[in-house]
């Protein structure tokens, strides 16, 4: 005879608390109660999770939870940018871009699911054809959203142009291209670049190959620097050669070798040439002619910085002259 499993409720009878537990623990009732408990536990989470809807544009497929008009606006802005890039670059046909519109920083971080800066409002995955946007707030939010949409769609365009090898290119090239095709260079960009150069805050392009600064102000300078580097690359060395560079990247060449084969110099050499061209005297004159009011307000700060720069440079020259005037220790008696 097989031993019976020990059940304490069987030894208490069916009355009292033990009887109630015994009734509750019958298989069917236990299953029903588990289902009820699970439903109650899942209910708050289900209420917190957004229900995603889809707005389909010609190229962009926008996922949104609440605001259909904003989703339609994003689709229209992104489709227009994509068409503009397609008119200048050989974008492949049939590209579909998935865009997620999020309402909060937590929702944004959950969908991005990657390390992001605190100041980031958008994130593009060029090799996946996916974009995540955080809706701006406050005055000018729609204009900010338009610019954000154009910038992130431009990243997807670059990924399509290089055939899914977007990760092979340095970040300064990514961001410079995105800014070049999504906005116009104006005196504010030139001012940021020249003032940063004056106070010796411009990093090398090589330093911007793998990451941008975490500080928002330093990142703004890095974006402007990248914009200028790609812009002058296209304007001074022709759009045709830029197309050749993109083709070589799409064919599988490493960025550095593709750059040297296209332009006949390394990115380090180009950094030197770009820096001289972007910060020469002609650029200062262009800036002075473009915004005299702003220049009048900040000229004292520029003068102080320039005097400091000249003083330190003259001190270095005097030190070099003094050292050259001293007899070499080899000829001393």
N, C-alpha and C positions, 0 to 999 in steps of 0.2 A: 504494500500500500504506500503510495507516494505521500510524503509529508505535505501538509497544507501550509501555504505561506502565512506568516503571522500578520494578522490584521487587527489592530487594537480596537477598532470600532465594532468588530464582530463579537468581542467579549464584553462590550458595554450594553448590548441590546440596541433596540431601535428607538428608544426614547431619549429625551433630553438632547443636549448638544451633540453628543456622539451620533445620535440618530440623524440629526440634521446634516452633519458632515457626511455621513454615509450616503444619504440621499443625494447630496450635492455631488459626491464623487462618483456617482454612477456614470458609466462611459458616455452616454448620450448627453446627459446634462452637463458633464464636464466639458465636452466638446463645444456645446452651445455657449457656455460661459466663457471659454477661451476666445471664441470668435467675437463675442460681445466686447470683451476686454481689449482685444487687439483693435477692434474698430474704434473704440473710444480713445485708445492711445494714438491711433493714426490720424484721427480727425483734426487736431490742432495743426499738425504738420501739413496736411493736405490744404488746410485753409491758408497757410502761410506761403505755400508754393504758388508762383504765378501761373496763370493759364496763358500759353503762348499762342498768338495768332500770326498769320503770315500775310504780308503785302508783297505782291509780285510785281516788280518792275521789269524793264527790258533786259537788264543785266543783274540788278540787285534783287535778292529775295530777303526781305526784311522781316525779322521776327520781333514782335512787340507784345507787351502784356496789356497795355491800357490805351495808349494814344495812337489811334489809327492815322489822324491827320499828320502827326509828326513822322510816322513811319512812311507815309506817302511822300513827304518832303525829303526825307533821307534818300528814298529810292530815286526821286527825280534829280536830286543834286548828284548822287553817285553815278546814275546813268549818263548824265551830261558830261561829267568828268571822264568817264570811261570812253565816251564817244570822241571827246576832244583828244585824248591820248591816242586813240585808234587812228585819228587823222594824221598824227605825226610819227607814230611808231607802228611797226607791224604786229599788232596784237592778234592773237589767234581768235578765230570766230567761235561762238558758242560758249564763251566763258560765263560761268554763273558764280556770283559772289553772295555768300550767306552773311547777313548782318544781324547781330543781336543788339537790340536797344534795351539797356538796363536802366532802372530808376534809382538805384542806390549804389554806394561804394561796395557794400557787402555782396550784392547781387553781381556787380561787375567783377569782383575778385573771384567769386564762385565759378562764373562762366569762363573767365580767362584761364584760370587754373594754372597760373605761371607767376614767377616773381615780377612784380610791377612797382613802379615808383608811386609815392603818395600823390604826386601832382598829375599822374597820367589820367587822361580822359578817354583814350582810345587805344586799341591794341589790334594789330593786323597779323594774320598768319598767312604769308604769301604762298607758301607751299600747299596750304590747305584751302585757299580761297575763302577764308573766314575772317570776319571782323567783329569785334565787340566794342560797343560804344557806351559810355556813361553819359546820360542826358545832362547837359549843363543847366545851371539855375541862375536866377538873377537877371539883371538888365543885359540885353544883348545876347541872351541865351541862344536864340535861333541863329543869329549870325555866327556865334561860336560853334554851334552844331554843324552849320554848313561847311565851315572851314575844317572842322574835325573830320567830317565825312569825306571831303575831297582829299585830305591828306592820307587817310587810311586806305581809301580806294586806290590812290596812287601807289601805295606799297604793293597792293595786289597786282596792279598793272606791271610793276617791275618783275614780280615773280612770274607772271605769264610770259613776259618778254625773254626771260633767261631760262625758260623751260623747267621751272621747278628747282633751279639751282640758286635760289635767292640767298641761302645761308652761306654761300661761297663768297659773297661780296661783303666788304667791310661796312660797318654801320654808317660811317660818314657818307658813303656812296648811296646807301639806302635812303637816309634822311634827306640828303641833298637832292636826289632825284624826286622824292615825294614832294618836297617844297618847290622845286623848280616847275613841276607840272600842275601844282595845285594853287599857287599864289604868285603874285607879282613882286619883284624886287623893288623896294622903295627906299626913301631916305632913312626910315627907321632901321631897316636892316643895315644900311651903310653906316649909320651912326653907331649902332651896337658893335659892328666889326672894327671901326676905326678907334673908338674909345677903348675897346678891349685890347687892341694892338698897342695903343699908346701906353697903357698901364701894364703891358706885358702879361696879359692873361690868356693869350691865345695858345692852346696846346697844339702839338703837331697833329697832322692828319693820322699818323700812325697810332697816336695815343687814343684816337677816336675810332679805332678799327673794331674793337670788341665790346665796348661799353661807353655810355655817356655818363657824365657826372650825376651824382645823386641829388646834389643841390639844384633847386629850380633855376636860380639865376645863372649858374654855371652851365646848366643844360641848355638854357636859352641861347647863350653864346655859342655853344657847340652846334646847335641847330642852324644858327645864322652862318657860322663858319662853313658847315657842310653845304648849305644852300649856295654860298658864294663859290666854293670849290667846284661844284658840279656845273653851276651856271657859267663860270669862266671857261671851264673845260669845253662846254658846248659852243659858246660864243667865240672864243679865240682859236679853237682847234677844229671847228666845224661840226655840224650835226651828222654829216656823213660818217666821219670817223667815230663818232659816238655810237652810231648804229653798228659799225664794225666791232666795236668793243662789246656791245650787247650780244652780237652774233657769236663771237668767240666764247663768251661766257655760256651761252646756250649750248654750244658744241662740247662743253666740258672742260675748257681751259681754266686753270686757276686764275684768280683775279689779277695777281701781280704779273704773271707771265702774259696774260691777255692785255693788260695795260701797257706793258713794255713793247709788245709786238705791235700795238695799235699806235702808240704815241712816240715810241723811240726813247723813252726815259722811264725811270722807276717812279713809284709814287712818292718816294722821299725827295727826288729831284723836282717833281712837279710841285710838291709842297713848298719848296723854296721859291720857285717861279711864281706860283699862285700868291704867296705871301707878299712878294715884291709888287706884283701887279695890283692886288686888291687894296693895298695900303699906301700907294704912292701919293704924291702931291696932287695929281689930277683928281683923285677920288675925294680929297679934301675940298678942292674947288667945286666939284660937283655937289657935294653936300652943302657947302656954303650958299650956293646958288639955289638950292632946292628948299631950304627952310631957314630963312634968316631970323625968324622970331625965336625958334628954339635955340639956334646958335647964340643969339644975344643973351639968352638966359643962362646958358651953361658955359659960355666962353671963359669966365673966371676960373672954373674948374679945369678946363682944358689948358689954360695958360699955366696954372700951377703945376699940372702934370708934365707939361712940356718943359718947363724950367727945371723941374726935378730930373727929368730924363737927360737934358743937356748937361746939367751939372755933374751927374754921375758919369756920363760919357766922357766929359772933359777930364774928370778926375782919373778915369782909366787911361786916357791918352797921356796925361802927364806922368802917370806911374810907369807906363811903357817907355816913354822918352827918358825918364830918369834911369831906368834899368839899362837901356841901350847906351846911355852916356857913361855908365860905370865900366871900367876896364875889365876884361874877362879875367877870371881867377887864374887861367892857364898862363897869362903873361905877367902876372904879379911876381915880384922878386921874392 
